Amino acid sequence: MQIIPAIDIIDGKCVRLTQGDYGQKIIYNESPLAVAKEFEAAGLQRLHLVDLDGAKAGSVQNWKVLETIATNTSLLIDFGGGIKTEDDLRKVFDSGAGFATIGSLAIKRPETFYAWLQQYGPEKFLLGADVKGEMIAVSGWLETSEELIYDFIQQYIDKGVQQLFCTDISKDGKLEGPSIGLYKEIIQKFPSLYFIASGGVANVDDLYELKEIGCKGAIVGKAIYEGRIKLQELAKING
C-alpha cells in the first residue's frame, strides 16, 4: 500500500481543516515546500496537494506552490482544487502535477470530464469522491448530491478511470479512524480499481487495517501534523 501524505493549501501555507470547514483552520507550516521535502526525505514518493483556495473560488489559485514543489522534489504529485476549465487543467499539468484531481466537476459537468479523459488519457487523472453516508458531496463539501458512491465509481470505471480516492467527510480531520466498512464494500465491488482511502486516519494501526482490507493507497494528513504518526512509521508501511 502506498502512503500518500497530504498538504492542504490556503494563502500559500500548509493548513488543515476539520470536516471541510474553512472556519476550523489550523496553519501547520508557512512553507509547503519544506513539508514536502520532509516527506521525500522519509522515503515517500507521492504527494496529495489540495488547493483549498481554488476549491472555494472555483479556479486554480495555488499553482505556484505546485510548481515550487514539483521543481524542487521528485515527488509524484496529484493536485486538485478548483480545476474547472481546460486552461486550469493545462496550468496544473504545466506546473508539474503527475495527476489532476477531479471531484465536483465529475458530478456537475460529466461531459467536460469525459472530453478531458479522452484528450489527456484517464491515467492522468485521480478521481476524488467525497461522501456523506454513501452519497457524493461536492464543491469542497459545501453541497451533497443525490448520487450513490457506487454508481459514481462505475460510471467512471467505464470511461477508463483507474485511480480513485474516497473521503468520508464525517470522518475527515477528526482522527476517529477511517470508514473501513465503506471502503471494504467499494473494494469488493470494484476489485480492479486502484483504490485510495482518505480521511480519519489517526494512527499506524488504522493504516495496517486499510492495507489488510486491500486499499492500494492511503492519504494521511492531520495525524502526521499532530505527531500521532511518525514519518519513519509511514516509510515502513509504504510500498
N, C-alpha and C positions, 0 to 999 in steps of 0.2 A: 504494500500500500504506500502510495506517495503522500508525503506530508506537504501541504501547501500553506505556508504562512500567509496571513492577510495583512495588508496595510490599507486602511481607510483614510482618505484624504479630505480635509476641509481647510481651505485657505493655505494650501501647500504644506500643511502639517499632518502628522500621523495622529489620528484620533480613533476613538471607539464610541459607538452609540449603543444604547440598550434598547432592544426591540425597534430599531429604526427611528427612534425618537431624537430629532435634532436638538431638542431641549435637554436631553440627557447625554451631553457630550463631555468626554474626558480627553484632553490633549496628552498624549504619551511621549511624543518626541517632536521637536521642531524640524528635524531632518529625516525625512523618509529614506534618503539615500543611506544614511548611517545605519538605520534599522535594516535595510535590505542587505547591506554589506555584512552585518552580523549574521543574518540568515545564511548567506552564501558561505561565510567562514565556518559555519557549523555543519556544512556539507549538504544543505538543502539546495534543490535545483530549480524549484518553481516558486512563483510569487503570484498571489491573488491581489491585484491592485484595484481599488474601488474609488472612483471619483464621486464622492458624496455631493459635492457642489454641482457636478454635472447631472447627477440623478435628480436633484431638486430643480435645476434650471432647464433641463430637457435638452442640453447640448454640452458637449465635452468642454470642461474648464481646465482641468489639471494635467493636460497633455505634456507640459514641460517637466513635471515630476516623472512621468513615464519615460520621457526621453533621457532624463538625467540618470535614472536607474538602469535603463537598457544600455546606455553608453558606458556606464562605469561598473557593471556587473555582467556575469554570463547567465543570470537567472532567466528562465523561460517564463515570461510574464503574460498573464491574462489580464486584460484591462476592461473595465466596464463602468457604466455610469453616464447616462446622457447620450449614448450613441443612437441618434435618431435619423441622421441624414448620411448620404454616401460621402459627403465632404468630411463629416466627423469620423466615419469609418476609415477613410483613407488616412486621415490625420493620425489615427490610432496605430494603424499598420506602419505608416512612415516614421512614427516616433519610436518604433521598436517592439511593439506588442507581438507575441507569438500567437495569441488568440484574442479575438474581440469577444467580450462577454455580452450576450444579448439576453435581456429579460422581458421587460414590459412590451417592447416593440414586437416581440414574437407573439404576444397575445393581441395587441391592439392593431398591428399592421402586418399580419402574416404574409401578405403578398409581397411586401417590401423585403421581408426577411427571406422568403423563398428566392427572390431575384438575387439577393446577395449570396445565398448558398450556392446558387448556380454559377454566379460570376467568379466568386473567390474560392469556392470549394468548401464543403462542410467541415473539412479538417482544420479550417482557420477560425472556427467559432467554438466557444464554450457557451452552452445554453444554461441560463440560470433560471431555476424555478423556485420562487419564494411561495411558501404555502402557509395557510392558516387552516388547521384541521387537515382536510385533503383538497382544499380549494386553492387555486392560484391567487396570489396577491401581486399587485402591480404598482408601478410608479413609486419606487422607493418605499413600498409597503403602505402607501397612503390610501390605496383602494384595494378591495377584494373583488375578484372576478367571480363568474359563475361556472368556471371551467374546472373539472376534476384534474388533478395532477396526472393521473394515468392516461387520460385522453390526450392531454398536452404532450406527454412524452411520446406516445405512439405516433402522433401527428408528425413530429419532427424526426423520429427514427425513420419513418417512411420517406423523409426528404434527405436522409443520409447523415444526419447529425450523430456524432459518435461519443461526444463527451457532454455530460450534464452534471451540474451540482444543484442540490436541493437544500434550501434553508427553511426550517420550521420557525417562523417568526415569533411564535410563542416561546421559543427556547433561546433565541439569539441574544447573546450578551448577558445572559442570566446565570451562566455557569451551573446549570442544573442537569447537565447531561444531554446527549443528543437524542433524536427521535428514532430509536432503534427499531421499533415496530413498523413505522412508516418506511424506513429505509430497507428493511428486510422485504417488505411487500414489493417495493419498486424493483429490487434486485431479482426477486423471484419471477416477477412478470417480464422483466427485460434483461435476461442474463448476458446479452452481448454488449450492453451499454457500459461505457466507461463511467461508472457512477461515483460521484464525489460527494461525501457528506459535508454538511456545513451547519454550524450553529449549535451552541450548547456544550461544546467540549470543555470539560472542567479539569480533567486530569489525564494522566497517562493510561489509566485503566479504561477510560472511555475510548481512547484510540485503539487499544488492543481489542475491545469489543467490536468496534467498527471494522477492524481488519478481519476479525473472525466471521462476521456475517457476510463478508465478500465485497466491501467497499474497495474501489480501486484507488481512491484518494480521500483525503480529509483536509478541509480548510480549518485552520486554527488561528484564532486572533486573541481575544481577551485573556485567555488562560496563559498565553505567553507573556503578555504585557503586565499581568498582575503577578507574575512569578510562580504560578501554580504548576507550570511545566517548564523545565529547563531545556534549552536548545540542544544540549547533549542527549537528553532523553528522546527528543524528536528525531535526531540523527540516527539513533539506534533502531527506531521503528521504520524509518524511511527506507524504501527500496522495493 
